[in-house]
Amino acid sequence: MFDNLSEKLQRVFKNLRGEGKLTAENMESALREIRVALLEADVNFKVVKQLIEGVKSKAMGEEVLTSFSPSQQVIKIVRDEMIKVLGSHASKVRFANAPPSVMFLVGLQGSGKTTSTAKLGRWLSRNGHSPLLVSVDVYRPAAREQLRVLANELRLPVYTGEADDHQPLSLAKAAKREAMQTGRDVVLVDTAGRLHIDDELMVELSELKSSLSPVEILFVADAMTGQDAVKSAEAFHQRLGITGVILTKMDGDARGGAALSIRHVTGQPLKFVGVGEKPDALEPFHPDRVASRILGMGDVLSFIEKAEEAIDKKKAEEMQRKLIENEFTLEDFRDQIRQLKKLGPLESILGMMPQVGMFKELKNVKVDEQEITRVVAIIDSMTPKERANHMIINGSRRRRIARGSGTSVQEVNQLLKQYGQARKMMKEISGGMMGKKLGKLKLPFFG
């Protein structure tokens, strides 16, 4: 996410730090580089102009140019202006005064509306709400069935209606009645899409809007399509009046142009971003955290929130005790890997770390998810005694473990060596040696 833009901006700031002293001339040069970086990231040219003008008016002041650490001040100014463009603060989901709150998910075909409907349903249910899902896409084959399957996987209720009901409005109204009768406080409506915007679609959506008075009309866009997503959002807003945006596939968008442009162009906030295929890969959009991440400052708050949601507190406390008492076994090693996987794709997690100090090289780390699976398979192929005491794993045991896990003896040996490194490092962490040793550790799934 934002990898290309982040890399280019950090290079600009590094050059500024190398100047020793800021002048109007090298500041102008830096601003030109920032402008090019933003345009190459597919950011809307009007947004680039606004951001550069805002940075220039503040960065060219005498106070910045003569300060003790001018480059750090410039980074702060760029961050502040970027937050303004992104929306200043996280925009919360709105709810009706009297439930159920009806929310539409709209957008072009293939943008990820159905998947986002299911993910948003899960997010709402995890945050104290009881949503009912309904698909009114009566045109795309199996669209309603797709939502039903996704909802069932997440144990969310879905209103399917009668098989012969092919009227979007009657389906949506019936779903709202069902929600009122069953005490559901939110109705998520997965609407139909088209390959391009047309009058027929807009008339249908307008009729749904006037009949159901939704509190939220969330435009779902594919971040990978860049400015096309922004133009589509603008067109939907002009015809329908959207209240917010969900950007999907943000984990695969190295540029970030859509995220940085969409609020300025539509005037509506970016509320959620999709960061993967898993059901929990939908996150509220925090402008300040995203700006910090783009500028290499990391997103530690989001990391903490993910950890608090995914990691069992009692297990974490027990693990801490084992580390202190040097009782960290192969079984614990496997459990730690499984806990890490719950946080989501590991490259995404590493991207939340600030690109400074001992975390500086993490941006270059590539994660082999298949290697993680192999590591777990090898440990699963050991007996409980072997997992508890790795010292008893001799040559014959290693051959048996390799056969059982579908790997080679060499891979088993490599894992045992890496486990030994991890065990040693964790012992030293508990003794306050983390800063000295972290960079030397070669974990099995990092290349």
HUURHU-V676784 format. One line per field, one symbol per residue. burial: 1 if it has 16 or more other ideal C-beta (glycine too) atoms within 10 Angstrom, else 0. A space follows every 50 residues. Layout:
BEGIN
burial->???
END
This chain:
BEGIN
burial->11001101110110010000010001100110111011001111001100 11011101100001100001101110111011111110011010100011 11111111001111111111111110001111111110000011011101 10000111111000000100110111011000011111111110000000 11011001100101111111111111101111111110010111111111 10101111111111110111111111001111111111111111111110 01100100001000000010001000011101111110111011111111 11111000100110001000110111111011000110010010000101 11001010001101110110111011100100000010000011110
END
